[in-house]
């Protein structure tokens, strides 16, 4: 119930529609309860009155009955349509909320998550709300009102027969425990479909590798295995549903048999009219039919509740990295960066960085080098505050970055990663992605600085060329240069280059070096480099080993020392 109340809070803007739907349900219930009484009156007139003198009254009652059924049809349309309007709008709203929450979660949340699983939470799990709001809950409301109303009428007509009608209810209550087992398997099935989505997303993204390594058969088996697991859970849930529905139908039939046997006896002993007996049987059907209906919609309810649980599991996750209560928005900074005794661990017992301290003055180019796995990329992640240090602090222009709002902090940064991500759009849209008011001239200037303008101009549609998902139509070097152009256009005071030239050839690397040299002195540049030829002009080169700074200085100073950096340079020159 708490989850349903929480879910309905999202329906605020459409609450008036749900109120109208509720009123329509009351009218539908009233008509359902009134129809047998009108039928009883017609039969009573036919039983006790002279037919010729009663045609007019019977006709009037029949027209009233027809009008009631017409009103019910209108209310059923209102219920069906408006409940769908409210539910789909709510689904749309919740999907937006879940997506917003996901994109604001810290990077640590995504370490063990697959894209397909998250997509399933956003799309599939929220989609179950529609059947819950538009179908299951209105049906539950109508049927419960009908059951209560009929029960009251039955006791008013004949208390003894009404008590006999209630005999199956305890047995139905026992059978109603089955839905708990159904929900367990429905939730498991939704987890399995999320796993299936994750495998499909991975496989479609890696279709080249699957084909070149001839892994089609193995991947087909893996997809089939995930699909089979989902199917097994659905079948288990439907097994319990298969027990539930006929069990309730059988139990309600017993109630009808009891009344059919006891009804005539009571009628003979109490003088109950035939019209009353017929009305009682009509109300009896109206009593048991909603009970059977409730068991049929339990499946939708359990699927909806399972989806609700999975959605709230995400919404209940708090981001590790968020604005502190007293965080302040900062305007454009000069770009000075200082690490003060920074230690960082992804896990509590494994230190990636150990007491790191260095300073980058505004406009300087600082290079971070070292073997793979020593924490070079972690430094750029800490500057962008994707993670917080385990201890120590990071300052920009003398301000601890934890005291800045995340939005204003990241407004100071541009980032070029080794694994470039481009959106499925045009080249121009991708270059302008980080800048809200970019003009065509600004986009072209950024492309020139990144040495990608000649390639773009050679394309038939130039800057309007669509590049495909993740830039699949481009080479690694072209994607890298587009990413650099995007960061150049952003014109932030700090530029983070994390292996930015790793995927380009020697000639393109030289062009990018020339481009970077044009902005040295105008921005603070932090270069995470494996190819050391890109950092010879750095104001300071910091060499890391085992998570610690082992030496720092200019290229010439470190070569003269003959230490870690010198060894790396020598190794690359030999290779």
N, C-alpha and C positions, 0 to 999 in steps of 0.2 A: 504493500500500500504506500509506503514511503517513497518508493521509486516512482509510482504512478503520480503521486502528488508533485514530486520533483519534475517529472516529465511535463505535467500540465502547466507548470510555470512558464514553459517555453511558448505556450499557446496564447499568451496575454493579448497580442494584437488581434487575435481572432476569437477571443472569448465570447464576443457578442454572437458570433455564428454558432458557437456551441450552446449558448443559451437558447437561441432559436431552435436548434436541433432538439434540445431537451424538451422544449414546449411542444414541438411536433411529435416527440415520442409519447408525451402525456396524452395528446389527442389520439394518436394511434391506439394506445392502450385503452383509452376510454371507449373508442369505437368497438374494439375487440370485445370489451366487457358488455357493451350495450347491445350488440347484435343478437346474442342468444336470448336476451330479455324480450326484444321486439319479436323474435321468432316465437317465443313462448306465448306472447300475447296473441299473435295471429292464430296459433294452434288452439289456444283457449277459446277464442271467438268462434273458430270453426267447430270446436267440440261442443260448446254450450249455446251458441246463438243460432238464429235462423240465417242460413247462408244468404238468402236473397236480400235480407235486410242488413247484412254485414259487409256486402261487397265494397261499399264506399269506405268503411273504416279499415277494412283489410288493405284496400288500395292505398289509403293514406299511410298506413304503417309500412307498406312495401316501399312507397316512395321515400318515406323517412329513412328506411333501411338503405335504399339506393343512395340517398344523399350522404348518409354516414359513410358508405363505402367510397363514394367520390371524394369526400373530405379526407378519408384515410389515404387514398391514392395520392392526393396533393401533398399531404404531410409526409408520405413515404418518399416522394420526390425531394421535398425540402430536406428531409433527413439524409437521404443518399447523397444529394449534390453538395449541400453545405458542409456536411461532415467530411467529404472528400476535399473541398476547398480548404477547410481548416487544417486537415491532417497533412495534405501535401505542402501547404505553406509552412506548417510547423516542421515537417521533414526538411524542407529547404533551409529553414532557419537553423535547425540543429546541425545540419551538415556544415553550414558556414561556421557555426560556433566550434564544432569539433575540429574543423580544418584550422581555424584561427588558433585554437589551443595547441594543436600539434605543431604548427610552425613557430610557436613561441616557446616550446619546450627546449630544454638544453640539449647540447650535442650528446651528452652521456645517455640520454633516453634512447637515442637511435643506434647505439652500439650493437644491440642484440635484436633489432627490429628489421623486418623485411618490408620493402615497399608495398608488395601485394597485400600483406596482412593489414597494413595501415589503410590502404585503399578500401579493403573490405569493411573496416570499421566505419569509414566515412560514408561509403555508399550502401553496402548491403545491410549492415546492422541498423543504420538509421531508417532504411527503407521499410523495416518491419513495423515501424511506428504507424505507417499508413493503415495497415490492416487492423492494428490495435485500436486506433482512434476512429477510423471511418467504418469499421465493420464490427469488431468484437465488442467494444464498450457500448455502442448504441444498442446492439442486440442484447447484451447483458441487461442494460437498463430496461428495455422494453419487456423482456421476458420476466425479470424480477418483479416489475410493477404488475404485470399480468398475473403472475403466480399469487402475489399478495392479494390483488383485487379479487381474483376468482375464489381464493380460499375464504375471504370474508363473505362473499355472496353465497358460497356453498353452505357455510355455517348458518347463514340467515335462512336459507331454504330448508335445510334439514341437518341439524347438528350431528345426528347419528351417522348418516351417510357421509358427511364431511369427515368425521373421525375415521371411517373406513377408508376414505380416499387417502388419508395421511399415513396409512400403514406402511407403504413402500418407502416413505421418505428417509427413515434411518438407514435402510439398505443403500439408498442412493448416496447418502452422506459417506458411507464406508467406501463405496466405489469411487467417490470424488477424490480420494487420496491418490489415485493413479496419476493425475496431472503433474504432481511433483516429480515423478519419475520421468514424465515426458519432457519437462523443462530441462532436466539434467542432460538429456540426450540432444534436445534441440540446441542448447548452448554449446555442447561438444561439437555438434554438426556445424554450427556457425564458425567455430574455431577451425574446423577442418576445411571449410570452404575458404577461409582466410589463408590457410597454408597452401591450398591449391592455387589461389590467386597469386601468392608469393612466388611459387614455382613457375607459373606461367609468365609472370612479369620478368623473372630472371632469365627464363629461356628465350623469350622474345627479344630481350636486350642482348643476349649472347648467342643469337642465332648463327652468326658467322663462325664462332668457335665450335658450336654443335655440329655444323656441317663439315668444317674442315677437319675435325677430329673424328668424323663418322660416328657421332654419339646419338644419332636419332633414335635408335632402338632403345638404348638405355634411358634416354629422357622420356620417351613414350611410356616406358614401364614406370618411371618415377611419377609422371603425371597420372597415369592410370591408378597407381597405388594410392596417391592422395585422393583421387576421385572416389576410389573404392572405400576408403576410410570414411569419407563424408557420407556415401551411400549407406554404409553399415549403421552409422549413427541415426540417419533419417529413418531407416527401416526399423531400428529399435524403438524410436519414438512413436512411429506409426503402428508398431506392434501393440504398444500400450493404448494408443488411440483406438485400435481395432478391438481391444478388449472393452474399453470404456463405452463406446457407442452402443453396441448390441446389448451390453449388460444393463445399461440404463433403459434401453427400449424394452427389454424383457421385464425388468422390475416394474416399469410403468404399466405394462400389459397386465401384470398380476393385479395391480390396483383396479384396472378397468374390469377385470373378471370378477373381482370381489364385489364391485358395485353392481354389475349385471346380475349376480346371484342374489345379493342382499336387497337390491332396489325393489324388485317386484314384491318380495315378502314385506318390506316396510310399507310399500304402497298399499298393499291389501289391509295391513293392520292399522294404518293411520289415515287411509282415505286420500292419499296423495294423488293429485290429478295427473292424467297422462301428459298434459302440457308441461307440468312441473318436472315429471320424469324425463321428458325429452330435453327440456332446458337443462336439467341436471347433467344429462349425458353430454350435451353440447359444452357446458362449462367444464365438465370432466376432461374432455378432449383439449379444451383451451388451457386446462391446468397442466396436463402431462406433456403436451406438445412443446411448451417453452422449456420444460426440464430437459427433454431430449435435445432441443436446440442448443441449450447451454452447454451440453457435453460436446456438441459438434464444433462449437466455436472456441472450446478450450484450447484446441490446437493453435489457433491464431493468437490467443492470449499468451500461451506459453512461449511461442516464437517471439512475440513482441516483447515479453518480459526478459527473455534471454538476450535479445538485441539491446534492450535498455540497460541491462547489467553491463554488457560489453562496452557500450558507449560511455556510461558513467565511470567505468574503470579508467578510461582515458581522461575524462574531464576531472577526475579526482587526483590525477598526477600533478604535482606541483613542480614547476621548473626549478632546477638547481640554481640557475643564473637568472636573476631578476633585479629590478630596480630596488634599491634600499628605500626605506620610508622617507629619508631626507635627501635622496638623490636629486641633483639639479641638472638642468639642461645647460650645456655649454655651447657657446658660439664657436666659430672657426678658430682653431688653435694654431700655434706656430709649427707644431709637429715635433717638439722635443719629447723624447721617450726615456724613461729611466726604470731599470729593473733593480730593486733593492732586496738583496738576499732572498731571491725567489726559489722556493722548492715546490715541486709539483709531483703528484702521483695519480695515475688513473685508478689504481687500486691501492688500498691502504698500505700494503707491504712492499710495493714495487715503486721505487722512486725513478722518475724519468728525468727530472731536473733537480740538481742538488746545489742549493745556495748560489744561484746565479745573480750576478750584479754587473751591470754595464749601463752606459748612457749613450744615447744618440742625440746629438744636438740638432736643432732645426736646420733642415737642408742637407744634412749629412747622409752619406750612403754607408750603411753598416751591413757587412756580410757575415752570415753564420754558416760555418762549414764543419764537416766532421763525417765520420762513417755513418752508414745507415743505422737508424735506431737509437741515436744518441739524444734525440729530443729537439732537433732543429725545427721541424714543422710545429712542434708543440709551442714554441716561442711565438709564432705568428698567431696560433690559436688563442694563446693567453692575451696577446695584445688586442685581438678582436673580442676578447672576453667570451669566447665560446666555452671556456672553462675558467675557474678561479684558482689562483695558487693555493697550495696546501698551507704555505706560510710565506711571509714576505709580502711585498706590494709592488704594483706597477703604476707609474705616474706618467701623466702627459701634461706638459707645461706646469709641473709641480703639483698637479691635482691627481689624487688617487682615482683610478678609473672606476672603482666601486662607488665613488661619490658622484659619478656622472650617470645620467639616464642612458640606458643602452642605445636608444635611438640617436642621441646626440654624440655618444662615443663613436658609433659606427659611421656617423656622418663624416668623421675625420679620416676614414679609411677607404682605401681601394685595395682589392685583393685579386691576385692572379695565382691560381693553383696549378699544380702539375696535372691534375685530372680536370681538364677544362669542361665546364658545363655550359652548353648553349641551348637556348629554348627553340622549340619548333616554330620559327617565325622567319622574318626576313633578316638579312645581314644588317640592315640599318636599324631594325628594332633591337637586335642583340647588342649592337654597339651602344645604343642609347638607353639600354635597360637601367643603368644606375643613375640616370639623369632625367629629371622630369621635363625640363624645358629645352631640350637639345634641338638645335636647328640642323638643317641639312649640311650647311657649311661647317658647323662644329663637328658633326659626325665625320665628314670627309677629312677635316684637319687631324682628327684623332687617328683615323686610318692611315694617314700619311706618316704620322709620328711612329706608328706601330709597324710601318713598312708592309702594309697589306693593301694599300690603295690601288697599286698596279694590278694585282690579282682581281680585285673587285671590279675595276673598270673593264677588265677583259671579259666579264660575264655578260650575257645578253641583257639581263634585267638589272645589272649593276647592284646598287644598294637595296633594290626591291627583290633580290633573289631569295627564294625560300631555301633554307639549308637542311630541312628535315629534322626529325627528332634527334636531339643531342648532337646536332651538326654532322649527321652521318654522311652527308655529301661532301664533306671537307676533309682534307688531310689533317694529320696531327699538328703540323706546323701552322697551317692556316687557322685552325681553331685557336691555337695558342696566341697568334697575333691578333685575332679578333678580340680575345679576352683582354689582351694588353690595351688595345684601342678603347675598349669599354672602360678600363680603369683610368686611362689617360683623360678621357672625356669627363669622367666624374670630377676630376680636378680637386681631389681631397688633399689635405696637407701631408698625409702619410700614405705611402704606397708599399704594400707587402707583396713581394715576388717570391712565391714558394715553388722553386724548381721551374720557373717560368720559361726557361729556354730548353727544357729537357727534351722536348719533342721536335725540335727544329734542326735543320741541317747547319753545317758550319757557316755557309754564306748568310743564311737568314739570321743565325745567331749574331753574326758580326753587324748586320743591319739593326737588330734589336739593341745591341750594345751601343751603337751610335745614337739610337733613339733615346735610350735611357740617359746617355751622357748629356742630351739636350735639356733634361729636366733636373739633373743633379744641381743642387744649390737652390732649386725652387721648391722641392719637396723633400721630406725625410723618406729615405728609401731603405727598407729592410729586405735584404736579399737572402733567401735560403737557397744555398747553391750546392749542387753536386759537381757540376762542370765548372771548374775553377777559372776557366778563361773569361768568364763573365764578370768577375769581381776584382780584377786587377786595379781598377780605378777607385775602389772603395776607400773611404776615409779611414775605416777600421775594419779589420777582419778578425772575427772571434772564432777560435777553434774549440769545438766541444769534444769531449771524450768521457764516456761513462757518465753522462749527465752533468759534467762539470766543465767550467772554462779552464782550459789548460794553457792557453796563450792567446794574446791579442796584439794587434798592431797593423801596420800597413803591409802591403804585399812584399815590398823590399825588405822591411824589418823582419818579417817572419821567415822569409827565405834565408836571410843572414843567420837567423837563430838555428836553423837546421832541425827544427822540431817536427810536431805533428803536421802542420800546414806544409812545410817543405817536403815532407814525405808524401803527402797527398798529391802535391804538384808533380813530383818526380814520378810517382806511380802513373798518373794520367798521361804524362808525356811519353812514358814507355809503352803504355797501352794504346 
